Amino acid sequence: MLTPVALGCARVWCTDRRGGSSRAPYDSLNLAVHVGDDPLDVRRNTVLLAAACEGTPADPDAWVFVNHVHGTEGLRLDAPPAGRPDADGAATDVVGL
């Protein structure tokens, strides 16, 4: 489900689709709300992810998620965005964000 990556003092995790609750065709750890998956399954998956990432908020509502669009744009965030912006990743140096 989760692979931690050493990157200096940064914490980086890469997810795969194993270990979640979404059913086909979204098997299994789908984190995307914009693709038609059951929102309750996506919620369960974000809770599983938050619990697996040591040193991060256990409540996924405290996280920033993006709509992964398979492009080239990453966001630098200094504050929580409104909703889930379209991007391929997000980074911050703000502790707790």
trRosetta pair geometry for C-beta under 8 A, 3 or more apart (Angstrom, degrees):
i j d omega theta_ij theta_ji phi_ij phi_ji
1 15 6.4 -23 169 -146 61 83
1 16 6.5 -131 -131 53 23 81
1 18 5.2 -116 -72 86 63 81
1 19 3.5 -46 -73 35 122 147
1 20 7.4 133 -123 -43 112 76
1 29 5.7 129 -136 -64 93 162
1 48 7.3 -90 -169 140 153 117
1 49 7.5 -148 161 -97 116 71
1 52 6.3 -97 105 -132 128 174
2 13 5.5 -21 -163 -168 100 118
2 14 7.5 141 -157 74 50 45
2 15 5.8 -25 -98 -103 65 69
2 16 7.9 -140 -61 17 27 75
2 49 7.1 140 -78 -135 122 73
2 52 4.9 163 -8 136 154 134
2 53 6.9 -147 -151 -74 152 74
3 13 6.8 144 72 -160 46 64
3 14 4.8 -21 62 62 101 94
3 15 7.8 -177 19 -83 75 23
3 16 7.5 58 -12 -20 106 99
4 11 7.5 -49 -148 -161 101 79
4 12 7.2 119 -163 80 57 58
4 13 5.7 -37 -99 -101 57 77
5 12 4.3 -42 63 89 105 111
5 13 7.1 175 10 -95 85 25
5 14 6.2 57 -28 -11 121 104
7 10 4.4 -36 93 66 105 109
7 11 7.9 -178 48 -82 99 8
7 12 5.0 45 10 1 134 129
11 53 8.0 106 153 -174 127 104
11 55 6.6 -145 -105 88 163 131
11 56 7.6 -165 118 -61 149 103
13 53 5.6 -92 -32 -111 160 109
15 29 6.3 -127 173 121 119 134
15 31 6.9 70 87 -18 161 137
15 49 6.6 -27 -96 -119 139 120
16 29 7.0 83 97 52 49 130
17 20 7.0 -74 -176 16 57 121
17 27 6.2 75 154 117 123 65
17 28 5.6 111 154 32 81 67
17 29 5.0 -178 -158 44 38 83
17 30 6.9 19 -136 -62 95 60
18 28 6.1 33 -132 53 28 122
18 29 6.1 -6 64 -5 23 120
19 28 6.5 138 43 102 25 121
19 29 5.3 19 68 -60 74 125
19 48 6.6 -179 135 157 100 143
20 27 7.7 154 67 -174 103 44
20 28 4.1 157 56 131 83 70
20 29 3.0 157 -31 -87 122 53
20 30 6.3 -176 110 15 161 53
20 41 7.4 80 155 173 106 92
20 44 7.3 125 -168 104 81 95
20 45 4.3 14 -143 -111 120 105
20 48 6.3 -175 -110 53 68 153
21 28 6.9 82 -13 178 11 80
21 41 5.0 -148 100 -145 95 83
21 44 4.5 -12 33 100 144 138
21 45 6.1 -141 32 -60 85 81
21 48 7.6 156 -13 -23 98 140
22 26 3.9 -75 156 106 133 109
22 27 6.1 -163 95 -97 89 23
22 28 5.7 170 55 -157 78 30
22 29 7.1 -177 18 -68 107 8
22 30 4.1 9 -5 22 167 110
22 37 5.3 -33 -134 -151 127 130
22 38 7.1 173 -125 40 78 91
22 41 4.3 110 -92 152 67 134
22 42 7.0 43 -77 -68 115 58
22 45 6.3 -7 -28 -53 100 136
23 26 6.6 53 71 49 40 90
23 27 6.8 -14 -173 -74 21 73
23 38 7.5 43 26 5 98 122
23 41 7.0 -112 2 -104 74 159
24 27 5.4 -2 -81 -35 61 104
26 30 4.0 -36 173 -34 107 154
26 32 8.0 -139 -143 54 117 97
26 35 6.9 139 -104 100 114 124
26 36 7.8 -161 -61 83 125 77
26 37 4.3 77 -94 -98 170 115
26 41 7.2 113 93 112 138 142
27 30 7.6 95 69 -33 10 102
29 45 5.2 143 -154 -147 60 116
29 48 7.1 -111 -126 86 103 135
29 49 7.3 115 -170 -64 117 103
30 35 7.2 -109 -172 59 130 133
30 37 5.0 175 107 -78 146 164
30 41 7.0 38 59 123 106 111
30 42 6.2 -64 105 -98 90 81
30 45 6.1 -149 67 -41 49 174
31 42 6.5 103 -148 -153 29 88
31 45 5.6 -139 -86 121 64 126
31 46 6.1 103 -136 -77 90 81
31 49 6.7 24 -96 -29 125 155
31 65 6.8 -147 157 -143 111 129
32 35 4.6 50 112 -2 126 115
32 37 6.6 110 80 13 76 125
32 42 7.0 -103 71 -121 30 126
32 67 6.7 79 -141 -137 95 68
32 68 6.5 -91 -87 33 115 95
33 37 7.3 -100 -119 58 35 98
33 39 6.3 41 -136 -114 98 83
33 42 5.3 134 -85 148 74 169
33 67 7.7 -84 52 -96 79 92
33 84 6.8 140 42 12 117 158
34 67 4.9 19 11 -129 147 122
34 84 7.3 -146 -34 89 118 135
37 41 5.7 -103 163 75 106 119
37 42 5.4 116 100 -53 122 104
38 41 4.2 79 73 5 100 108
38 42 7.0 -175 90 -8 52 82
39 42 5.5 -52 -146 38 37 113
39 43 6.2 43 153 -23 67 103
40 43 5.5 -49 -147 34 33 115
40 44 6.5 36 152 -19 64 102
41 44 5.7 -51 -149 36 33 111
41 45 6.3 35 151 -20 64 106
42 45 5.5 -55 -150 37 33 115
42 46 6.5 31 153 -19 66 102
43 46 5.9 -53 -148 34 31 107
43 47 6.5 33 152 -19 63 104
43 60 7.8 177 -154 65 60 142
44 47 5.7 -55 -152 35 33 113
44 48 6.5 35 150 -20 65 104
45 48 5.6 -51 -149 34 34 113
45 49 6.4 34 153 -18 65 105
46 49 5.5 -51 -146 38 35 114
46 50 6.2 38 155 -21 66 105
46 60 3.8 97 146 -154 109 168
46 63 7.3 -154 -171 47 112 142
46 65 7.3 -59 -117 -68 128 143
47 50 5.8 -52 -145 36 30 111
47 51 6.4 29 155 -18 62 107
47 60 5.8 -103 -76 -10 47 124
48 51 5.9 -60 -151 37 29 110
48 52 6.4 22 155 -18 64 112
49 52 5.8 -64 -149 37 31 109
49 53 6.4 21 160 -18 68 109
49 60 6.9 72 69 -96 98 121
50 53 6.3 -60 -144 33 29 105
50 56 6.6 -124 -151 104 68 112
50 57 6.6 -43 -158 100 115 66
50 58 5.5 108 142 -164 109 34
50 59 6.6 -112 170 73 159 5
50 60 4.4 -130 -44 -66 137 80
50 63 6.5 -130 -94 -36 108 133
51 58 6.1 46 -92 -146 61 87
53 56 4.2 -1 112 26 113 133
56 63 7.4 39 166 -91 122 102
57 60 7.7 161 102 -79 100 22
57 62 3.7 -54 115 81 166 138
57 63 6.5 -155 63 -55 113 75
57 96 7.9 67 -46 -155 113 68
59 62 4.9 81 82 -3 94 105
59 63 8.0 -163 105 -14 56 85
60 63 5.0 -41 -159 17 58 123
60 65 7.9 26 177 -43 102 121
64 77 6.2 -154 -174 62 175 178
64 80 5.9 -159 -88 -129 106 76
64 81 6.6 88 -146 22 115 91
64 90 5.6 -92 113 101 124 160
64 92 7.8 94 26 -19 149 134
64 97 6.7 20 -20 169 126 81
65 84 5.1 -30 97 -116 89 110
66 75 6.7 165 -88 12 140 128
66 84 5.8 148 -135 -174 25 82
66 85 5.6 -36 -128 73 89 70
66 86 6.9 92 -179 -151 95 12
66 87 4.3 -63 -167 55 148 95
66 88 7.4 -72 108 -11 142 6
66 89 6.9 -164 37 -103 147 8
66 90 5.5 155 -33 -32 126 112
67 84 5.0 103 -37 131 83 111
67 85 7.0 -129 21 112 89 27
67 86 4.8 -39 70 -100 109 60
67 87 7.3 101 59 25 60 55
68 87 7.6 -43 -105 88 43 48
68 88 6.0 65 -144 -124 74 52
69 73 7.7 10 56 44 121 104
69 86 4.9 40 -39 -171 138 98
69 87 6.8 81 15 9 107 5
69 88 6.4 -91 49 -66 73 76
70 88 6.9 110 -85 -103 14 109
71 87 7.9 -93 58 -150 108 34
71 88 5.6 -144 61 -43 66 118
72 88 6.6 -27 -121 9 6 146
73 86 7.7 55 72 120 132 78
73 87 5.0 -99 106 -133 96 75
73 88 5.8 129 64 10 53 93
74 87 6.1 93 -126 177 27 114
74 88 5.9 -64 -75 70 68 85
74 89 4.3 -19 -120 70 98 94
74 90 6.7 178 -171 -83 76 28
74 91 6.4 28 162 -1 120 102
75 81 7.4 -25 165 -45 159 140
75 85 6.4 85 -63 83 155 138
75 87 4.7 -55 -23 -116 104 168
75 89 7.2 -164 25 98 70 49
75 90 4.5 -16 64 -112 100 81
75 91 7.3 172 87 26 54 62
76 90 7.8 159 -88 -160 18 64
76 91 5.7 -28 -109 72 64 88
76 92 6.9 129 -168 -90 57 54
77 80 7.3 40 180 -97 130 25
77 81 6.5 -92 -120 -34 120 94
77 90 5.5 19 -14 -174 123 111
77 91 7.1 165 20 78 82 35
77 92 4.5 -49 71 -77 87 111
77 94 7.2 -87 110 22 80 123
77 97 6.3 -153 112 148 114 135
78 92 6.9 163 -84 -136 31 101
78 94 6.0 119 -149 -44 46 133
78 97 7.9 170 -174 -17 19 179
79 94 7.5 83 -71 -26 40 175
79 97 7.3 -117 -124 -119 21 142
80 97 6.6 -152 -62 -142 73 100
81 84 7.7 99 91 -117 119 17
81 85 5.0 -48 144 -22 162 116
87 90 6.2 87 96 -63 145 83
92 97 4.7 -69 118 91 163 120
94 97 4.0 34 89 10 111 131
